[in-house]
Amino acid sequence: MTDPFFWIGTALFAVSAVICVLAAATKRYPGDAAILSVAAVELFLVIFGVAAGVRQAGGEAVRGEPWEFWGYLITALVLPIAAFWWAILDKSRWSNVVLAAVPITVFVMLFRMEQIWNGAF
């Protein structure tokens, strides 16, 4: 059984990816919509991490290795921050491509975290 967090994250990441890909397709520099969509990905990851910590502290066991789950989460938390700084420093349309890579990459990581936590999929 999958967590509601997985489905919420999947929907959020899809919207963020579409916004960033459309921004790249229009050949514009990173605008507020693309940057804020990646900020929403980061906010989701922070909430997801806090919830995971509370769940684990409450006694809910991780089916896989906890260090692997937390490693994925920490890495996922770093990606939107790095892409944000890239977008701020490089005002080209390619920054939108970097921003678009974040929700796609983080989705793959969330999928793996779901496998580690619940043994789903």
MODELLER restraints for C-alpha pairs under 7 A, 6 or more apart:
rsr = mdl.restraints
at = mdl.atoms
rsr.add(forms.Gaussian(group=physical.xy_distance, feature=features.Distance(at['CA:1:A'], at['CA:120:A']), mean=6.01, stdev=0.5))
rsr.add(forms.Gaussian(group=physical.xy_distance, feature=features.Distance(at['CA:2:A'], at['CA:120:A']), mean=6.12, stdev=0.5))
rsr.add(forms.Gaussian(group=physical.xy_distance, feature=features.Distance(at['CA:6:A'], at['CA:110:A']), mean=6.98, stdev=0.5))
rsr.add(forms.Gaussian(group=physical.xy_distance, feature=features.Distance(at['CA:10:A'], at['CA:107:A']), mean=6.46, stdev=0.5))
rsr.add(forms.Gaussian(group=physical.xy_distance, feature=features.Distance(at['CA:13:A'], at['CA:41:A']), mean=6.64, stdev=0.5))
rsr.add(forms.Gaussian(group=physical.xy_distance, feature=features.Distance(at['CA:13:A'], at['CA:103:A']), mean=4.83, stdev=0.5))
rsr.add(forms.Gaussian(group=physical.xy_distance, feature=features.Distance(at['CA:13:A'], at['CA:104:A']), mean=6.83, stdev=0.5))
rsr.add(forms.Gaussian(group=physical.xy_distance, feature=features.Distance(at['CA:13:A'], at['CA:107:A']), mean=6.57, stdev=0.5))
rsr.add(forms.Gaussian(group=physical.xy_distance, feature=features.Distance(at['CA:16:A'], at['CA:37:A']), mean=4.94, stdev=0.5))
rsr.add(forms.Gaussian(group=physical.xy_distance, feature=features.Distance(at['CA:16:A'], at['CA:38:A']), mean=6.39, stdev=0.5))
rsr.add(forms.Gaussian(group=physical.xy_distance, feature=features.Distance(at['CA:16:A'], at['CA:103:A']), mean=6.40, stdev=0.5))
rsr.add(forms.Gaussian(group=physical.xy_distance, feature=features.Distance(at['CA:17:A'], at['CA:100:A']), mean=4.96, stdev=0.5))
rsr.add(forms.Gaussian(group=physical.xy_distance, feature=features.Distance(at['CA:17:A'], at['CA:103:A']), mean=5.74, stdev=0.5))
rsr.add(forms.Gaussian(group=physical.xy_distance, feature=features.Distance(at['CA:17:A'], at['CA:104:A']), mean=6.64, stdev=0.5))
rsr.add(forms.Gaussian(group=physical.xy_distance, feature=features.Distance(at['CA:19:A'], at['CA:34:A']), mean=5.88, stdev=0.5))
rsr.add(forms.Gaussian(group=physical.xy_distance, feature=features.Distance(at['CA:20:A'], at['CA:34:A']), mean=5.05, stdev=0.5))
rsr.add(forms.Gaussian(group=physical.xy_distance, feature=features.Distance(at['CA:20:A'], at['CA:96:A']), mean=5.51, stdev=0.5))
rsr.add(forms.Gaussian(group=physical.xy_distance, feature=features.Distance(at['CA:20:A'], at['CA:97:A']), mean=6.83, stdev=0.5))
rsr.add(forms.Gaussian(group=physical.xy_distance, feature=features.Distance(at['CA:20:A'], at['CA:99:A']), mean=6.20, stdev=0.5))
rsr.add(forms.Gaussian(group=physical.xy_distance, feature=features.Distance(at['CA:20:A'], at['CA:100:A']), mean=4.81, stdev=0.5))
rsr.add(forms.Gaussian(group=physical.xy_distance, feature=features.Distance(at['CA:21:A'], at['CA:96:A']), mean=6.87, stdev=0.5))
rsr.add(forms.Gaussian(group=physical.xy_distance, feature=features.Distance(at['CA:21:A'], at['CA:97:A']), mean=6.57, stdev=0.5))
rsr.add(forms.Gaussian(group=physical.xy_distance, feature=features.Distance(at['CA:21:A'], at['CA:100:A']), mean=5.80, stdev=0.5))
rsr.add(forms.Gaussian(group=physical.xy_distance, feature=features.Distance(at['CA:23:A'], at['CA:34:A']), mean=6.97, stdev=0.5))
rsr.add(forms.Gaussian(group=physical.xy_distance, feature=features.Distance(at['CA:23:A'], at['CA:96:A']), mean=6.23, stdev=0.5))
rsr.add(forms.Gaussian(group=physical.xy_distance, feature=features.Distance(at['CA:24:A'], at['CA:93:A']), mean=5.43, stdev=0.5))
rsr.add(forms.Gaussian(group=physical.xy_distance, feature=features.Distance(at['CA:24:A'], at['CA:94:A']), mean=6.80, stdev=0.5))
rsr.add(forms.Gaussian(group=physical.xy_distance, feature=features.Distance(at['CA:24:A'], at['CA:96:A']), mean=5.06, stdev=0.5))
rsr.add(forms.Gaussian(group=physical.xy_distance, feature=features.Distance(at['CA:24:A'], at['CA:97:A']), mean=5.92, stdev=0.5))
rsr.add(forms.Gaussian(group=physical.xy_distance, feature=features.Distance(at['CA:27:A'], at['CA:93:A']), mean=5.19, stdev=0.5))
rsr.add(forms.Gaussian(group=physical.xy_distance, feature=features.Distance(at['CA:28:A'], at['CA:92:A']), mean=6.97, stdev=0.5))
rsr.add(forms.Gaussian(group=physical.xy_distance, feature=features.Distance(at['CA:28:A'], at['CA:93:A']), mean=5.09, stdev=0.5))
rsr.add(forms.Gaussian(group=physical.xy_distance, feature=features.Distance(at['CA:29:A'], at['CA:91:A']), mean=5.31, stdev=0.5))
rsr.add(forms.Gaussian(group=physical.xy_distance, feature=features.Distance(at['CA:29:A'], at['CA:92:A']), mean=4.75, stdev=0.5))
rsr.add(forms.Gaussian(group=physical.xy_distance, feature=features.Distance(at['CA:29:A'], at['CA:93:A']), mean=4.63, stdev=0.5))
rsr.add(forms.Gaussian(group=physical.xy_distance, feature=features.Distance(at['CA:30:A'], at['CA:87:A']), mean=6.28, stdev=0.5))
rsr.add(forms.Gaussian(group=physical.xy_distance, feature=features.Distance(at['CA:30:A'], at['CA:91:A']), mean=6.66, stdev=0.5))
rsr.add(forms.Gaussian(group=physical.xy_distance, feature=features.Distance(at['CA:30:A'], at['CA:93:A']), mean=6.60, stdev=0.5))
rsr.add(forms.Gaussian(group=physical.xy_distance, feature=features.Distance(at['CA:30:A'], at['CA:95:A']), mean=6.32, stdev=0.5))
rsr.add(forms.Gaussian(group=physical.xy_distance, feature=features.Distance(at['CA:30:A'], at['CA:96:A']), mean=5.56, stdev=0.5))
rsr.add(forms.Gaussian(group=physical.xy_distance, feature=features.Distance(at['CA:35:A'], at['CA:84:A']), mean=6.71, stdev=0.5))
rsr.add(forms.Gaussian(group=physical.xy_distance, feature=features.Distance(at['CA:38:A'], at['CA:80:A']), mean=6.07, stdev=0.5))
rsr.add(forms.Gaussian(group=physical.xy_distance, feature=features.Distance(at['CA:38:A'], at['CA:99:A']), mean=6.79, stdev=0.5))
rsr.add(forms.Gaussian(group=physical.xy_distance, feature=features.Distance(at['CA:39:A'], at['CA:80:A']), mean=6.95, stdev=0.5))
rsr.add(forms.Gaussian(group=physical.xy_distance, feature=features.Distance(at['CA:41:A'], at['CA:103:A']), mean=6.84, stdev=0.5))
rsr.add(forms.Gaussian(group=physical.xy_distance, feature=features.Distance(at['CA:42:A'], at['CA:77:A']), mean=6.33, stdev=0.5))
rsr.add(forms.Gaussian(group=physical.xy_distance, feature=features.Distance(at['CA:42:A'], at['CA:80:A']), mean=5.98, stdev=0.5))
rsr.add(forms.Gaussian(group=physical.xy_distance, feature=features.Distance(at['CA:45:A'], at['CA:77:A']), mean=6.34, stdev=0.5))
rsr.add(forms.Gaussian(group=physical.xy_distance, feature=features.Distance(at['CA:62:A'], at['CA:116:A']), mean=6.77, stdev=0.5))
rsr.add(forms.Gaussian(group=physical.xy_distance, feature=features.Distance(at['CA:62:A'], at['CA:117:A']), mean=4.62, stdev=0.5))
rsr.add(forms.Gaussian(group=physical.xy_distance, feature=features.Distance(at['CA:62:A'], at['CA:118:A']), mean=6.77, stdev=0.5))
rsr.add(forms.Gaussian(group=physical.xy_distance, feature=features.Distance(at['CA:63:A'], at['CA:116:A']), mean=5.99, stdev=0.5))
rsr.add(forms.Gaussian(group=physical.xy_distance, feature=features.Distance(at['CA:63:A'], at['CA:117:A']), mean=5.34, stdev=0.5))
rsr.add(forms.Gaussian(group=physical.xy_distance, feature=features.Distance(at['CA:63:A'], at['CA:118:A']), mean=5.93, stdev=0.5))
rsr.add(forms.Gaussian(group=physical.xy_distance, feature=features.Distance(at['CA:63:A'], at['CA:119:A']), mean=6.17, stdev=0.5))
rsr.add(forms.Gaussian(group=physical.xy_distance, feature=features.Distance(at['CA:64:A'], at['CA:116:A']), mean=4.56, stdev=0.5))
rsr.add(forms.Gaussian(group=physical.xy_distance, feature=features.Distance(at['CA:64:A'], at['CA:117:A']), mean=6.12, stdev=0.5))
rsr.add(forms.Gaussian(group=physical.xy_distance, feature=features.Distance(at['CA:65:A'], at['CA:116:A']), mean=6.89, stdev=0.5))
rsr.add(forms.Gaussian(group=physical.xy_distance, feature=features.Distance(at['CA:69:A'], at['CA:113:A']), mean=5.54, stdev=0.5))
rsr.add(forms.Gaussian(group=physical.xy_distance, feature=features.Distance(at['CA:69:A'], at['CA:116:A']), mean=6.29, stdev=0.5))
rsr.add(forms.Gaussian(group=physical.xy_distance, feature=features.Distance(at['CA:72:A'], at['CA:109:A']), mean=6.33, stdev=0.5))
rsr.add(forms.Gaussian(group=physical.xy_distance, feature=features.Distance(at['CA:72:A'], at['CA:113:A']), mean=6.85, stdev=0.5))
rsr.add(forms.Gaussian(group=physical.xy_distance, feature=features.Distance(at['CA:76:A'], at['CA:106:A']), mean=5.76, stdev=0.5))
rsr.add(forms.Gaussian(group=physical.xy_distance, feature=features.Distance(at['CA:76:A'], at['CA:109:A']), mean=6.94, stdev=0.5))
rsr.add(forms.Gaussian(group=physical.xy_distance, feature=features.Distance(at['CA:79:A'], at['CA:102:A']), mean=6.38, stdev=0.5))
rsr.add(forms.Gaussian(group=physical.xy_distance, feature=features.Distance(at['CA:80:A'], at['CA:102:A']), mean=6.13, stdev=0.5))
rsr.add(forms.Gaussian(group=physical.xy_distance, feature=features.Distance(at['CA:83:A'], at['CA:98:A']), mean=6.23, stdev=0.5))
rsr.add(forms.Gaussian(group=physical.xy_distance, feature=features.Distance(at['CA:83:A'], at['CA:99:A']), mean=5.66, stdev=0.5))
rsr.add(forms.Gaussian(group=physical.xy_distance, feature=features.Distance(at['CA:86:A'], at['CA:95:A']), mean=6.59, stdev=0.5))
rsr.add(forms.Gaussian(group=physical.xy_distance, feature=features.Distance(at['CA:87:A'], at['CA:95:A']), mean=4.93, stdev=0.5))
rsr.add(forms.Gaussian(group=physical.xy_distance, feature=features.Distance(at['CA:114:A'], at['CA:120:A']), mean=6.32, stdev=0.5))
rsr.add(forms.Gaussian(group=physical.xy_distance, feature=features.Distance(at['CA:115:A'], at['CA:121:A']), mean=6.44, stdev=0.5))
